[in-house]
Amino acid sequence: MQRSEPEGANAACVAVRNLVFEFIDRELEPEQAAGVETHLAACSPCAGFYAFERTFLGVLRRRVAIEQAPAELRERLRIALADRKRSDPPS
């Protein structure tokens, strides 16, 4: 997904905006999350971007029923992805 960047955005802003969805979902390593938090505290444009996305995703999650795949299918996918990762040559 292509994300729009604010005019004149610096590298730190671009990096934070590229991580904001993982930050919202608490998928970042603690060091990365701390860096994002620090940047958001100091950069009002990025803080606004984060607040909007967090709010939007919260509303979306409340409004859209998300059905979870059956446990058997999730396990088959997990195994298939793990097998694929083991068989793929390193880049």
Order of alpha helices (4+ residues) and beta strands (2+ residues): alpha-alpha-alpha-alpha
